[in-house]
């Protein structure tokens, strides 16, 4: 089995955030970083080409595939933020109804701008996602 393409790097998180474009993304990424640090208690690490990850877990599937991946995090993309609630198995519908304007993917929440969502509800979602993940695999700091 191949290795994950998305792996932790040694890129400095603050330096990465400072390079974002447009400039509004820098401010929003700093706000998201503060929310994730507070909600998780973890120090972030850059994964892959631009995911700010908090914590990690080791998974092992019945297929035999296994590896390490970030426990939660976000990717400040140019058009919208991708917020990762891993692995995406739980039904967070009640929380999502209160969070504000967003779209969802399998393990992602897509937010155009932070003013569209309730940051306190996002923190609740992050904590709920970590608790759900920890029921399957141990979550560890980086």
N, CA, C and O atoms as CSV, one atom per row, in Angstrom:
chain,resi,resn,atom,element,x,y,z
A,1,UNK,N,N,0.830,-1.180,0.000
A,1,UNK,CA,C,0.000,0.000,0.000
A,1,UNK,C,C,0.876,1.245,0.000
A,1,UNK,O,O,1.911,1.274,0.666
A,2,UNK,N,N,0.476,2.262,-0.733
A,2,UNK,CA,C,1.240,3.505,-0.795
A,2,UNK,C,C,1.081,4.331,0.464
A,2,UNK,O,O,0.138,4.152,1.235
A,3,UNK,N,N,2.019,5.235,0.654
A,3,UNK,CA,C,1.960,6.133,1.797
A,3,UNK,C,C,1.030,7.295,1.495
A,3,UNK,O,O,0.774,7.623,0.337
A,4,UNK,N,N,0.522,7.920,2.573
A,4,UNK,CA,C,-0.287,9.125,2.402
A,4,UNK,C,C,0.523,10.202,1.713
A,4,UNK,O,O,1.711,10.367,1.987
A,5,UNK,N,N,-0.112,10.928,0.826
A,5,UNK,CA,C,0.542,12.060,0.183
A,5,UNK,C,C,0.586,13.251,1.135
A,5,UNK,O,O,1.488,14.085,1.056
A,6,UNK,N,N,-0.381,13.324,2.026
A,6,UNK,CA,C,-0.444,14.418,2.988
A,6,UNK,C,C,0.245,13.991,4.266
A,6,UNK,O,O,-0.282,13.195,5.043
A,7,UNK,N,N,1.448,14.542,4.471
A,7,UNK,CA,C,2.257,14.195,5.643
A,7,UNK,C,C,2.702,15.468,6.356
A,7,UNK,O,O,2.711,16.545,5.760
A,8,UNK,N,N,3.067,15.348,7.620
A,8,UNK,CA,C,3.545,16.535,8.346
A,8,UNK,C,C,4.847,17.057,7.744
A,8,UNK,O,O,5.656,16.288,7.224
A,9,UNK,N,N,5.035,18.360,7.822
A,9,UNK,CA,C,6.233,19.012,7.308
A,9,UNK,C,C,6.902,19.799,8.432
A,9,UNK,O,O,6.407,19.832,9.559
A,10,UNK,N,N,8.011,20.422,8.119
A,10,UNK,CA,C,8.700,21.293,9.070
A,10,UNK,C,C,8.455,22.767,8.769
A,10,UNK,O,O,9.148,23.629,9.310
A,11,UNK,N,N,7.479,23.070,7.913
A,11,UNK,CA,C,7.162,24.449,7.574
A,11,UNK,C,C,6.613,25.142,8.817
A,11,UNK,O,O,5.751,24.599,9.508
A,12,UNK,N,N,7.113,26.339,9.096
A,12,UNK,CA,C,6.645,27.121,10.240
A,12,UNK,C,C,5.219,27.615,9.989
A,12,UNK,O,O,4.932,28.206,8.947
A,13,UNK,N,N,4.337,27.369,10.947
A,13,UNK,CA,C,2.918,27.719,10.786
A,13,UNK,C,C,2.730,29.221,10.626
A,13,UNK,O,O,2.013,29.653,9.725
A,14,UNK,N,N,3.355,30.023,11.474
A,14,UNK,CA,C,3.189,31.477,11.375
A,14,UNK,C,C,3.711,32.013,10.044
A,14,UNK,O,O,3.099,32.902,9.450
A,15,UNK,N,N,4.829,31.482,9.576
A,15,UNK,CA,C,5.378,31.907,8.286
A,15,UNK,C,C,4.442,31.522,7.148
A,15,UNK,O,O,4.222,32.309,6.227
A,16,UNK,N,N,3.891,30.312,7.211
A,16,UNK,CA,C,2.934,29.872,6.191
A,16,UNK,C,C,1.731,30.812,6.153
A,16,UNK,O,O,1.332,31.272,5.083
A,17,UNK,N,N,1.161,31.092,7.310
A,17,UNK,CA,C,-0.026,31.955,7.370
A,17,UNK,C,C,0.289,33.346,6.816
A,17,UNK,O,O,-0.543,33.935,6.127
A,18,UNK,N,N,1.470,33.873,7.105
A,18,UNK,CA,C,1.851,35.215,6.654
A,18,UNK,C,C,1.927,35.327,5.133
A,18,UNK,O,O,1.847,36.431,4.594
A,19,UNK,N,N,2.079,34.203,4.434
A,19,UNK,CA,C,2.204,34.236,2.966
A,19,UNK,C,C,0.872,34.118,2.240
A,19,UNK,O,O,0.843,34.161,1.010
A,20,UNK,N,N,-0.218,33.972,2.958
A,20,UNK,CA,C,-1.513,33.734,2.313
A,20,UNK,C,C,-1.984,34.937,1.509
A,20,UNK,O,O,-1.625,36.080,1.791
A,21,UNK,N,N,-2.795,34.646,0.501
A,21,UNK,CA,C,-3.359,35.666,-0.355
A,21,UNK,C,C,-4.795,35.276,-0.658
A,21,UNK,O,O,-5.043,34.099,-0.917
A,22,UNK,N,N,-5.738,36.175,-0.642
A,22,UNK,CA,C,-5.620,37.598,-0.399
A,22,UNK,C,C,-5.346,37.897,1.086
A,22,UNK,O,O,-5.492,37.014,1.931
A,23,UNK,N,N,-4.950,39.142,1.403
A,23,UNK,CA,C,-4.588,39.503,2.776
A,23,UNK,C,C,-5.665,39.176,3.820
A,23,UNK,O,O,-5.338,38.884,4.970
A,24,UNK,N,N,-6.931,39.221,3.432
A,24,UNK,CA,C,-8.014,38.865,4.365
A,24,UNK,C,C,-7.830,37.443,4.886
A,24,UNK,O,O,-8.193,37.150,6.025
A,25,UNK,N,N,-7.267,36.554,4.058
A,25,UNK,CA,C,-7.043,35.163,4.472
A,25,UNK,C,C,-6.014,35.073,5.599
A,25,UNK,O,O,-6.096,34.177,6.439
A,26,UNK,N,N,-5.050,35.988,5.624
A,26,UNK,CA,C,-4.052,35.992,6.698
A,26,UNK,C,C,-4.754,36.217,8.038
A,26,UNK,O,O,-4.546,35.461,8.987
A,27,UNK,N,N,-5.579,37.252,8.109
A,27,UNK,CA,C,-6.302,37.550,9.355
A,27,UNK,C,C,-7.226,36.412,9.750
A,27,UNK,O,O,-7.283,36.027,10.917
A,28,UNK,N,N,-7.949,35.876,8.777
A,28,UNK,CA,C,-8.872,34.783,9.083
A,28,UNK,C,C,-8.124,33.529,9.523
A,28,UNK,O,O,-8.564,32.835,10.440
A,29,UNK,N,N,-7.001,33.234,8.881
A,29,UNK,CA,C,-6.217,32.057,9.270
A,29,UNK,C,C,-5.668,32.222,10.682
A,29,UNK,O,O,-5.625,31.253,11.440
A,30,UNK,N,N,-5.256,33.408,11.042
A,30,UNK,CA,C,-4.787,33.652,12.413
A,30,UNK,C,C,-5.914,33.450,13.414
A,30,UNK,O,O,-5.697,32.897,14.492
A,31,UNK,N,N,-7.117,33.897,13.063
A,31,UNK,CA,C,-8.274,33.683,13.947
A,31,UNK,C,C,-8.597,32.195,14.064
A,31,UNK,O,O,-8.860,31.696,15.158
A,32,UNK,N,N,-8.577,31.491,12.934
A,32,UNK,CA,C,-8.835,30.049,12.967
A,32,UNK,C,C,-7.780,29.324,13.794
A,32,UNK,O,O,-8.108,28.426,14.569
A,33,UNK,N,N,-6.530,29.706,13.634
A,33,UNK,CA,C,-5.452,29.096,14.410
A,33,UNK,C,C,-5.723,29.257,15.903
A,33,UNK,O,O,-5.568,28.303,16.667
A,34,UNK,N,N,-6.122,30.443,16.320
A,34,UNK,CA,C,-6.414,30.680,17.738
A,34,UNK,C,C,-7.578,29.803,18.215
A,34,UNK,O,O,-7.528,29.247,19.312
A,35,UNK,N,N,-8.617,29.682,17.394
A,35,UNK,CA,C,-9.772,28.845,17.756
A,35,UNK,C,C,-9.350,27.383,17.884
A,35,UNK,O,O,-9.707,26.719,18.858
A,36,UNK,N,N,-8.597,26.877,16.911
A,36,UNK,CA,C,-8.163,25.480,16.941
A,36,UNK,C,C,-7.216,25.209,18.107
A,36,UNK,O,O,-7.331,24.175,18.765
A,37,UNK,N,N,-6.286,26.122,18.372
A,37,UNK,CA,C,-5.366,25.931,19.504
A,37,UNK,C,C,-6.150,25.851,20.816
A,37,UNK,O,O,-5.896,24.992,21.661
A,38,UNK,N,N,-7.107,26.767,20.959
A,38,UNK,CA,C,-7.903,26.793,22.192
A,38,UNK,C,C,-8.781,25.550,22.314
A,38,UNK,O,O,-8.864,24.957,23.390
A,39,UNK,N,N,-9.433,25.151,21.230
A,39,UNK,CA,C,-10.368,24.010,21.265
A,39,UNK,C,C,-9.647,22.677,21.432
A,39,UNK,O,O,-10.185,21.754,22.042
A,40,UNK,N,N,-8.428,22.570,20.892
A,40,UNK,CA,C,-7.732,21.284,20.916
A,40,UNK,C,C,-6.662,21.180,21.996
A,40,UNK,O,O,-6.394,20.095,22.512
A,41,UNK,N,N,-6.050,22.321,22.336
A,41,UNK,CA,C,-4.906,22.299,23.233
A,41,UNK,C,C,-3.632,21.841,22.547
A,41,UNK,O,O,-2.619,21.627,23.214
A,42,UNK,N,N,-3.660,21.684,21.218
A,42,UNK,CA,C,-2.515,21.203,20.455
A,42,UNK,C,C,-1.793,22.344,19.746
A,42,UNK,O,O,-2.405,23.339,19.359
A,43,UNK,N,N,-0.491,22.181,19.585
A,43,UNK,CA,C,0.320,23.089,18.776
A,43,UNK,C,C,0.192,22.623,17.327
A,43,UNK,O,O,0.302,21.427,17.059
A,44,UNK,N,N,-0.039,23.540,16.390
A,44,UNK,CA,C,-0.250,23.129,14.998
A,44,UNK,C,C,1.028,22.751,14.267
A,44,UNK,O,O,2.138,23.095,14.671
A,45,UNK,N,N,0.820,22.025,13.171
A,45,UNK,CA,C,1.892,21.650,12.265
A,45,UNK,C,C,1.328,21.696,10.853
A,45,UNK,O,O,0.170,21.343,10.635
A,46,UNK,N,N,2.137,22.127,9.898
A,46,UNK,CA,C,1.695,22.139,8.505
A,46,UNK,C,C,1.794,20.723,7.952
A,46,UNK,O,O,2.821,20.057,8.083
A,47,UNK,N,N,0.710,20.282,7.335
A,47,UNK,CA,C,0.644,18.970,6.677
A,47,UNK,C,C,0.531,19.226,5.184
A,47,UNK,O,O,-0.217,20.106,4.758
A,48,UNK,N,N,1.261,18.472,4.396
A,48,UNK,CA,C,1.171,18.575,2.942
A,48,UNK,C,C,1.514,19.965,2.448
A,48,UNK,O,O,2.449,20.604,2.930
A,49,UNK,N,N,0.749,20.415,1.489
A,49,UNK,CA,C,1.013,21.697,0.834
A,49,UNK,C,C,0.334,22.880,1.489
A,49,UNK,O,O,0.420,23.991,0.966
A,50,UNK,N,N,-0.339,22.689,2.614
A,50,UNK,CA,C,-0.987,23.855,3.205
A,50,UNK,C,C,-2.156,23.564,4.119
A,50,UNK,O,O,-3.118,24.331,4.156
A,51,UNK,N,N,-2.090,22.483,4.848
A,51,UNK,CA,C,-3.122,22.203,5.847
A,51,UNK,C,C,-2.509,22.462,7.217
A,51,UNK,O,O,-1.456,21.914,7.544
A,52,UNK,N,N,-3.165,23.292,8.014
A,52,UNK,CA,C,-2.725,23.546,9.375
A,52,UNK,C,C,-3.411,22.495,10.241
A,52,UNK,O,O,-4.619,22.558,10.471
A,53,UNK,N,N,-2.629,21.526,10.720
A,53,UNK,CA,C,-3.185,20.389,11.452
A,53,UNK,C,C,-2.899,20.453,12.936
A,53,UNK,O,O,-1.873,20.983,13.364
A,54,UNK,N,N,-3.825,19.903,13.721
A,54,UNK,CA,C,-3.734,19.885,15.181
A,54,UNK,C,C,-3.908,18.444,15.637
A,54,UNK,O,O,-4.957,17.836,15.424
A,55,UNK,N,N,-2.879,17.910,16.263
A,55,UNK,CA,C,-2.918,16.532,16.708
A,55,UNK,C,C,-2.787,15.575,15.542
A,55,UNK,O,O,-2.770,15.971,14.377
A,56,UNK,N,N,-2.694,14.298,15.894
A,56,UNK,CA,C,-2.613,13.249,14.876
A,56,UNK,C,C,-3.201,11.968,15.443
A,56,UNK,O,O,-3.377,11.820,16.653
A,57,UNK,N,N,-3.500,11.048,14.538
A,57,UNK,CA,C,-3.959,9.721,14.937
A,57,UNK,C,C,-3.395,8.703,13.970
A,57,UNK,O,O,-3.073,9.018,12.825
A,58,UNK,N,N,-3.282,7.482,14.448
A,58,UNK,CA,C,-2.828,6.380,13.600
A,58,UNK,C,C,-4.057,5.514,13.319
A,58,UNK,O,O,-4.695,5.012,14.245
A,59,UNK,N,N,-4.380,5.343,12.047
A,59,UNK,CA,C,-5.537,4.534,11.663
A,59,UNK,C,C,-5.069,3.196,11.106
A,59,UNK,O,O,-3.950,3.063,10.612
A,60,UNK,N,N,-5.940,2.226,11.198
A,60,UNK,CA,C,-5.693,0.901,10.627
A,60,UNK,C,C,-7.049,0.367,10.163
A,60,UNK,O,O,-7.919,0.063,10.978
A,61,UNK,N,N,-7.214,0.259,8.863
A,61,UNK,CA,C,-8.475,-0.200,8.289
A,61,UNK,C,C,-8.475,-1.710,8.091
A,61,UNK,O,O,-7.416,-2.335,8.049
A,62,UNK,N,N,-9.647,-2.288,7.971
A,62,UNK,CA,C,-9.789,-3.723,7.737
A,62,UNK,C,C,-9.087,-4.147,6.448
A,62,UNK,O,O,-8.653,-5.293,6.328
A,63,UNK,N,N,-8.973,-3.237,5.490
A,63,UNK,CA,C,-8.312,-3.533,4.214
A,63,UNK,C,C,-6.803,-3.737,4.379
A,63,UNK,O,O,-6.130,-4.219,3.468
A,64,UNK,N,N,-6.282,-3.364,5.552
A,64,UNK,CA,C,-4.856,-3.455,5.792
A,64,UNK,C,C,-4.146,-2.118,5.658
A,64,UNK,O,O,-2.999,-1.973,6.081
A,65,UNK,N,N,-4.823,-1.146,5.072
A,65,UNK,CA,C,-4.224,0.191,4.940
A,65,UNK,C,C,-4.111,0.821,6.321
A,65,UNK,O,O,-5.044,0.754,7.123
A,66,UNK,N,N,-2.964,1.430,6.591
A,66,UNK,CA,C,-2.789,2.140,7.846
A,66,UNK,C,C,-1.856,3.310,7.637
A,66,UNK,O,O,-1.112,3.366,6.658
A,67,UNK,N,N,-1.904,4.237,8.560
A,67,UNK,CA,C,-1.045,5.407,8.473
A,67,UNK,C,C,-1.376,6.412,9.542
A,67,UNK,O,O,-2.201,6.163,10.422
A,68,UNK,N,N,-0.722,7.554,9.457
A,68,UNK,CA,C,-0.947,8.659,10.382
A,68,UNK,C,C,-1.579,9.807,9.629
A,68,UNK,O,O,-1.290,10.033,8.454
A,69,UNK,N,N,-2.453,10.534,10.324
A,69,UNK,CA,C,-3.081,11.693,9.706
A,69,UNK,C,C,-3.409,12.715,10.780
A,69,UNK,O,O,-3.481,12.397,11.967
A,70,UNK,N,N,-3.607,13.962,10.332
A,70,UNK,CA,C,-3.953,15.024,11.266
A,70,UNK,C,C,-5.307,14.729,11.905
A,70,UNK,O,O,-6.196,14.170,11.262
A,71,UNK,N,N,-5.455,15.104,13.162
A,71,UNK,CA,C,-6.715,14.847,13.868
A,71,UNK,C,C,-7.789,15.854,13.490
A,71,UNK,O,O,-8.960,15.495,13.367
A,72,UNK,N,N,-7.410,17.091,13.307
A,72,UNK,CA,C,-8.325,18.146,12.881
A,72,UNK,C,C,-7.479,19.297,12.354
A,72,UNK,O,O,-6.270,19.333,12.581
A,73,UNK,N,N,-8.099,20.225,11.661
A,73,UNK,CA,C,-7.338,21.356,11.148
A,73,UNK,C,C,-8.093,22.108,10.079
A,73,UNK,O,O,-9.297,21.935,9.890
A,74,UNK,N,N,-7.344,22.952,9.380
A,74,UNK,CA,C,-7.972,23.749,8.319
A,74,UNK,C,C,-6.953,24.055,7.231
A,74,UNK,O,O,-5.744,24.049,7.462
A,75,UNK,N,N,-7.473,24.320,6.048
A,75,UNK,CA,C,-6.664,24.749,4.919
A,75,UNK,C,C,-7.233,26.080,4.437
A,75,UNK,O,O,-8.352,26.131,3.927
A,76,UNK,N,N,-6.464,27.157,4.598
A,76,UNK,CA,C,-6.953,28.473,4.170
A,76,UNK,C,C,-6.762,28.669,2.672
A,76,UNK,O,O,-5.752,29.219,2.232
A,77,UNK,N,N,-7.729,28.219,1.902
A,77,UNK,CA,C,-7.652,28.321,0.443
A,77,UNK,C,C,-8.058,29.717,-0.019
A,77,UNK,O,O,-8.668,30.474,0.736
A,78,UNK,N,N,-7.722,30.048,-1.244
A,78,UNK,CA,C,-8.007,31.382,-1.768
A,78,UNK,C,C,-9.509,31.680,-1.797
A,78,UNK,O,O,-9.931,32.770,-1.410
A,79,UNK,N,N,-10.306,30.730,-2.247
A,79,UNK,CA,C,-11.749,30.957,-2.383
A,79,UNK,C,C,-12.520,30.719,-1.088
A,79,UNK,O,O,-13.503,31.406,-0.813
A,80,UNK,N,N,-12.075,29.744,-0.292
A,80,UNK,CA,C,-12.802,29.401,0.943
A,80,UNK,C,C,-11.881,28.599,1.846
A,80,UNK,O,O,-10.864,28.064,1.405
A,81,UNK,N,N,-12.252,28.527,3.106
A,81,UNK,CA,C,-11.515,27.707,4.063
A,81,UNK,C,C,-12.080,26.294,4.048
A,81,UNK,O,O,-13.296,26.104,4.012
A,82,UNK,N,N,-11.200,25.316,4.076
A,82,UNK,CA,C,-11.603,23.918,4.254
A,82,UNK,C,C,-11.268,23.575,5.700
A,82,UNK,O,O,-10.116,23.678,6.119
A,83,UNK,N,N,-12.272,23.170,6.451
A,83,UNK,CA,C,-12.089,22.822,7.857
A,83,UNK,C,C,-12.301,21.323,7.980
A,83,UNK,O,O,-13.348,20.794,7.606
A,84,UNK,N,N,-11.281,20.643,8.516
A,84,UNK,CA,C,-11.272,19.181,8.563
A,84,UNK,C,C,-11.703,18.674,9.929
A,84,UNK,O,O,-11.057,18.941,10.943
A,85,UNK,N,N,-12.798,17.944,9.935
A,85,UNK,CA,C,-13.293,17.261,11.125
A,85,UNK,C,C,-13.169,15.780,10.795
A,85,UNK,O,O,-14.000,15.231,10.072
A,86,UNK,N,N,-12.142,15.137,11.318
A,86,UNK,CA,C,-11.790,13.782,10.917
A,86,UNK,C,C,-12.378,12.748,11.854
A,86,UNK,O,O,-12.533,13.063,13.034
A,87,UNK,N,N,-12.714,11.552,11.437
A,87,UNK,CA,C,-12.758,11.107,10.055
A,87,UNK,C,C,-14.101,11.334,9.382
A,87,UNK,O,O,-14.307,10.880,8.257
A,88,UNK,N,N,-15.021,12.028,10.047
A,88,UNK,CA,C,-16.274,12.380,9.391
A,88,UNK,C,C,-17.377,11.344,9.507
A,88,UNK,O,O,-18.293,11.325,8.686
A,89,UNK,N,N,-17.305,10.476,10.521
A,89,UNK,CA,C,-18.316,9.431,10.657
A,89,UNK,C,C,-19.552,9.863,11.439
A,89,UNK,O,O,-20.648,9.366,11.184
A,90,UNK,N,N,-19.393,10.758,12.361
A,90,UNK,CA,C,-20.494,11.131,13.253
A,90,UNK,C,C,-21.473,12.067,12.554
A,90,UNK,O,O,-21.137,12.729,11.573
A,91,UNK,N,N,-22.672,12.102,13.079
A,91,UNK,CA,C,-23.698,13.015,12.584
A,91,UNK,C,C,-23.629,14.285,13.439
A,91,UNK,O,O,-24.078,14.299,14.585
A,92,UNK,N,N,-23.066,15.336,12.870
A,92,UNK,CA,C,-22.966,16.605,13.579
A,92,UNK,C,C,-24.038,17.581,13.103
A,92,UNK,O,O,-23.857,18.796,13.178
A,93,UNK,N,N,-25.161,17.041,12.611
A,93,UNK,CA,C,-26.221,17.869,12.046
A,93,UNK,C,C,-26.723,18.953,12.966
A,93,UNK,O,O,-26.973,20.074,12.522
A,94,UNK,N,N,-26.875,18.647,14.234
A,94,UNK,CA,C,-27.402,19.634,15.189
A,94,UNK,C,C,-26.433,20.814,15.321
A,94,UNK,O,O,-26.855,21.969,15.356
A,95,UNK,N,N,-25.155,20.519,15.392
A,95,UNK,CA,C,-24.152,21.590,15.489
A,95,UNK,C,C,-24.098,22.368,14.172
A,95,UNK,O,O,-24.045,23.598,14.178
A,96,UNK,N,N,-24.112,21.670,13.073
A,96,UNK,CA,C,-24.021,22.328,11.767
A,96,UNK,C,C,-25.211,23.245,11.491
A,96,UNK,O,O,-25.072,24.251,10.795
A,97,UNK,N,N,-26.379,22.900,12.034
A,97,UNK,CA,C,-27.548,23.767,11.857
A,97,UNK,C,C,-27.337,25.124,12.533
A,97,UNK,O,O,-27.943,26.119,12.136
A,98,UNK,N,N,-26.476,25.162,13.553
A,98,UNK,CA,C,-26.244,26.402,14.302
A,98,UNK,C,C,-25.002,27.158,13.867
A,98,UNK,O,O,-24.791,28.289,14.304
A,99,UNK,N,N,-24.180,26.564,13.021
A,99,UNK,CA,C,-22.875,27.163,12.736
A,99,UNK,C,C,-22.937,28.360,11.796
A,99,UNK,O,O,-22.097,29.255,11.889
A,100,UNK,N,N,-23.902,28.395,10.904
A,100,UNK,CA,C,-23.976,29.486,9.940
A,100,UNK,C,C,-23.785,28.972,8.517
A,100,UNK,O,O,-23.916,27.778,8.247
A,101,UNK,N,N,-23.475,29.889,7.626
A,101,UNK,CA,C,-23.384,29.578,6.193
A,101,UNK,C,C,-22.140,28.728,5.900
A,101,UNK,O,O,-21.013,29.128,6.191
A,102,UNK,N,N,-22.373,27.547,5.316
A,102,UNK,CA,C,-21.289,26.612,5.009
A,102,UNK,C,C,-21.770,25.576,3.997
A,102,UNK,O,O,-22.960,25.475,3.698
A,103,UNK,N,N,-20.813,24.812,3.481
A,103,UNK,CA,C,-21.095,23.603,2.700
A,103,UNK,C,C,-20.297,22.489,3.354
A,103,UNK,O,O,-19.338,22.749,4.081
A,104,UNK,N,N,-20.693,21.247,3.096
A,104,UNK,CA,C,-19.962,20.132,3.673
A,104,UNK,C,C,-19.511,19.152,2.600
A,104,UNK,O,O,-20.124,19.021,1.541
A,105,UNK,N,N,-18.410,18.465,2.915
A,105,UNK,CA,C,-17.908,17.339,2.142
A,105,UNK,C,C,-17.847,16.166,3.098
A,105,UNK,O,O,-18.416,16.227,4.188
A,106,UNK,N,N,-17.171,15.106,2.713
A,106,UNK,CA,C,-17.123,13.905,3.553
A,106,UNK,C,C,-16.550,14.188,4.933
A,106,UNK,O,O,-17.161,13.820,5.937
A,107,UNK,N,N,-15.412,14.824,5.004
A,107,UNK,CA,C,-14.792,15.160,6.288
A,107,UNK,C,C,-14.456,16.640,6.359
A,107,UNK,O,O,-13.624,17.052,7.168
A,108,UNK,N,N,-15.102,17.445,5.511
A,108,UNK,CA,C,-14.781,18.868,5.425
A,108,UNK,C,C,-15.993,19.753,5.597
A,108,UNK,O,O,-17.122,19.407,5.248
A,109,UNK,N,N,-15.702,20.903,6.149
A,109,UNK,CA,C,-16.663,21.991,6.231
A,109,UNK,C,C,-16.049,23.114,5.404
A,109,UNK,O,O,-14.911,23.509,5.654
A,110,UNK,N,N,-16.776,23.627,4.433
A,110,UNK,CA,C,-16.272,24.703,3.584
A,110,UNK,C,C,-16.943,26.010,3.990
A,110,UNK,O,O,-18.169,26.108,4.038
A,111,UNK,N,N,-16.110,27.019,4.282
A,111,UNK,CA,C,-16.600,28.315,4.738
A,111,UNK,C,C,-15.959,29.392,3.871
A,111,UNK,O,O,-14.736,29.449,3.747
A,112,UNK,N,N,-16.786,30.244,3.272
A,112,UNK,CA,C,-16.250,31.301,2.415
A,112,UNK,C,C,-15.499,32.357,3.216
A,112,UNK,O,O,-14.391,32.751,2.851
A,113,UNK,N,N,-16.105,32.814,4.307
A,113,UNK,CA,C,-15.460,33.805,5.168
A,113,UNK,C,C,-15.940,33.586,6.603
A,113,UNK,O,O,-17.062,33.140,6.840
A,114,UNK,N,N,-15.067,33.909,7.543
A,114,UNK,CA,C,-15.375,33.615,8.947
A,114,UNK,C,C,-16.586,34.379,9.471
A,114,UNK,O,O,-17.269,33.900,10.377
A,115,UNK,N,N,-16.859,35.539,8.925
A,115,UNK,CA,C,-18.025,36.284,9.395
A,115,UNK,C,C,-19.336,35.567,9.064
A,115,UNK,O,O,-20.392,35.939,9.575
A,116,UNK,N,N,-19.271,34.545,8.214
A,116,UNK,CA,C,-20.472,33.761,7.871
A,116,UNK,C,C,-20.841,32.737,8.945
A,116,UNK,O,O,-21.946,32.193,8.935
A,117,UNK,N,N,-19.915,32.477,9.869
A,117,UNK,CA,C,-20.176,31.417,10.843
A,117,UNK,C,C,-20.022,31.916,12.279
A,117,UNK,O,O,-19.425,32.963,12.530
A,118,UNK,N,N,-20.570,31.148,13.205
A,118,UNK,CA,C,-20.446,31.403,14.635
A,118,UNK,C,C,-19.182,30.679,15.120
A,118,UNK,O,O,-19.137,29.449,15.138
A,119,UNK,N,N,-18.171,31.438,15.507
A,119,UNK,CA,C,-16.881,30.867,15.909
A,119,UNK,C,C,-17.020,29.979,17.140
A,119,UNK,O,O,-16.319,28.972,17.245
A,120,UNK,N,N,-17.903,30.322,18.070
A,120,UNK,CA,C,-18.101,29.483,19.257
A,120,UNK,C,C,-18.675,28.123,18.873
A,120,UNK,O,O,-18.320,27.104,19.466
A,121,UNK,N,N,-19.549,28.111,17.896
A,121,UNK,CA,C,-20.117,26.843,17.432
A,121,UNK,C,C,-19.046,26.044,16.681
A,121,UNK,O,O,-19.013,24.817,16.775
A,122,UNK,N,N,-18.175,26.725,15.942
A,122,UNK,CA,C,-17.063,26.035,15.287
A,122,UNK,C,C,-16.194,25.345,16.336
A,122,UNK,O,O,-15.811,24.190,16.151
A,123,UNK,N,N,-15.879,26.028,17.423
A,123,UNK,CA,C,-15.071,25.427,18.493
A,123,UNK,C,C,-15.772,24.194,19.070
A,123,UNK,O,O,-15.127,23.189,19.367
A,124,UNK,N,N,-17.070,24.277,19.222
A,124,UNK,CA,C,-17.864,23.124,19.692
A,124,UNK,C,C,-17.741,21.958,18.711
A,124,UNK,O,O,-17.587,20.809,19.124
A,125,UNK,N,N,-17.810,22.257,17.405
A,125,UNK,CA,C,-17.688,21.228,16.376
A,125,UNK,C,C,-16.299,20.591,16.397
A,125,UNK,O,O,-16.171,19.375,16.259
A,126,UNK,N,N,-15.272,21.399,16.566
A,126,UNK,CA,C,-13.906,20.870,16.637
A,126,UNK,C,C,-13.781,19.892,17.800
A,126,UNK,O,O,-13.249,18.794,17.635
A,127,UNK,N,N,-14.267,20.286,18.970
A,127,UNK,CA,C,-14.189,19.408,20.148
A,127,UNK,C,C,-15.008,18.136,19.948
A,127,UNK,O,O,-14.574,17.050,20.333
A,128,UNK,N,N,-16.187,18.266,19.349
A,128,UNK,CA,C,-17.029,17.092,19.089
A,128,UNK,C,C,-16.356,16.150,18.094
A,128,UNK,O,O,-16.410,14.930,18.254
A,129,UNK,N,N,-15.723,16.715,17.072
A,129,UNK,CA,C,-15.018,15.902,16.081
A,129,UNK,C,C,-13.854,15.146,16.699
A,129,UNK,O,O,-13.647,13.972,16.393
A,130,UNK,N,N,-13.096,15.800,17.559
A,130,UNK,CA,C,-11.978,15.123,18.229
A,130,UNK,C,C,-12.477,14.015,19.152
A,130,UNK,O,O,-11.882,12.939,19.214
A,131,UNK,N,N,-13.558,14.277,19.861
A,131,UNK,CA,C,-14.117,13.254,20.753
A,131,UNK,C,C,-14.586,12.043,19.953
A,131,UNK,O,O,-14.377,10.904,20.372
A,132,UNK,N,N,-15.217,12.283,18.806
A,132,UNK,CA,C,-15.669,11.189,17.950
A,132,UNK,C,C,-14.477,10.398,17.408
A,132,UNK,O,O,-14.494,9.167,17.404
A,133,UNK,N,N,-13.457,11.101,16.959
A,133,UNK,CA,C,-12.260,10.451,16.444
A,133,UNK,C,C,-11.594,9.595,17.521
A,133,UNK,O,O,-11.152,8.478,17.251
A,134,UNK,N,N,-11.526,10.124,18.736
A,134,UNK,CA,C,-10.865,9.424,19.837
A,134,UNK,C,C,-11.600,8.132,20.238
A,134,UNK,O,O,-11.013,7.264,20.884
A,135,UNK,N,N,-12.859,8.007,19.862
A,135,UNK,CA,C,-13.597,6.761,20.122
A,135,UNK,C,C,-13.122,5.639,19.195
A,135,UNK,O,O,-13.340,4.462,19.481
A,136,UNK,N,N,-12.475,6.003,18.089
A,136,UNK,CA,C,-11.990,5.014,17.123
A,136,UNK,C,C,-10.481,4.783,17.236
A,136,UNK,O,O,-10.007,3.647,17.241
A,137,UNK,N,N,-9.744,5.889,17.325
A,137,UNK,CA,C,-8.282,5.824,17.369
A,137,UNK,C,C,-7.773,6.844,18.376
A,137,UNK,O,O,-8.349,7.925,18.500
A,138,UNK,N,N,-6.715,6.525,19.090
A,138,UNK,CA,C,-6.151,7.510,20.029
A,138,UNK,C,C,-5.642,8.766,19.295
A,138,UNK,O,O,-4.965,8.674,18.271
A,139,UNK,N,N,-5.980,9.915,19.837
A,139,UNK,CA,C,-5.521,11.186,19.286
A,139,UNK,C,C,-4.356,11.658,20.149
A,139,UNK,O,O,-4.433,11.659,21.377
A,140,UNK,N,N,-3.269,12.063,19.474
A,140,UNK,CA,C,-2.072,12.504,20.182
A,140,UNK,C,C,-1.647,13.873,19.685
A,140,UNK,O,O,-1.971,14.258,18.562
A,141,UNK,N,N,-0.918,14.614,20.523
A,141,UNK,CA,C,-0.346,15.863,20.003
A,141,UNK,C,C,0.690,15.529,18.942
A,141,UNK,O,O,1.141,14.387,18.858
A,142,UNK,N,N,1.066,16.488,18.146
A,142,UNK,CA,C,2.040,16.238,17.069
A,142,UNK,C,C,3.313,15.697,17.605
A,142,UNK,O,O,4.241,15.430,16.842
